[in-house]
Amino acid sequence: MMNNMDILDKKNKYNQLFDFYGCLLTEKQQEYFTSYYFDDMSLAEIADEHNISRNAVHKNIKDIKEKLDYRLV
């Protein structure tokens, strides 16, 4: 189980990666990412705002994180 420090470290990592590589994401991906990580919205709230399923938002966030992680390699 992740503790609060691990969660913050992970969030900070993705925020920094987004600062460098966010321009490589599509406009929708940028919106989902900023809503989730910067605006602290839930997956359900993002889904409602964009009129898509919660699962679609979850998959997009997962794909975005994989893209950003790939940039570390």
C-alpha positions in Angstrom: 0.0 0.0 0.0 1.3 3.5 -0.9 1.7 6.0 1.8 1.0 9.7 1.5 4.7 10.5 0.6 4.7 7.9 -2.2 1.5 9.4 -3.6 2.9 12.9 -3.5 6.2 11.8 -5.1 4.3 10.1 -7.9 2.1 13.2 -8.4 5.1 15.5 -8.5 6.9 13.2 -11.0 4.0 13.4 -13.4 3.6 17.1 -12.9 7.3 17.6 -13.8 7.1 15.3 -16.8 3.9 17.1 -18.0 5.8 20.5 -17.7 8.4 19.2 -20.1 6.4 16.9 -22.4 2.8 18.1 -22.1 3.1 19.7 -25.5 3.5 16.2 -27.1 0.0 15.2 -25.9 -3.2 15.9 -27.7 -5.4 18.8 -26.5 -7.9 16.3 -25.0 -5.1 14.4 -23.2 -3.8 17.7 -21.8 -7.3 18.6 -20.6 -7.8 15.2 -18.9 -4.3 15.4 -17.3 -4.7 18.9 -15.9 -8.2 18.2 -14.7 -7.0 15.1 -12.8 -3.6 16.2 -11.5 -3.8 20.0 -11.3 -7.5 20.6 -10.6 -7.8 17.4 -8.5 -11.0 16.3 -10.2 -12.2 12.7 -9.9 -12.5 10.5 -12.9 -16.3 10.7 -12.7 -16.2 14.5 -12.7 -13.9 14.6 -15.7 -16.2 12.1 -17.5 -19.2 14.2 -16.8 -17.5 17.3 -18.0 -16.4 15.7 -21.3 -19.5 13.6 -21.7 -17.5 10.3 -21.9 -17.4 7.2 -19.6 -15.4 7.1 -16.4 -13.6 4.1 -17.9 -12.5 6.1 -20.9 -11.1 8.8 -18.7 -9.2 6.1 -16.6 -7.8 4.6 -19.8 -6.7 8.0 -21.1 -5.0 8.9 -17.8 -3.2 5.5 -17.8 -2.1 6.0 -21.5 -0.9 9.6 -20.7 1.2 8.3 -17.8 2.7 5.6 -20.0 3.6 8.2 -22.6 5.2 10.4 -20.0 7.1 7.5 -18.4 8.4 6.5 -21.8 10.0 10.0 -22.0 12.2 9.0 -19.0 13.8 6.2 -20.8 
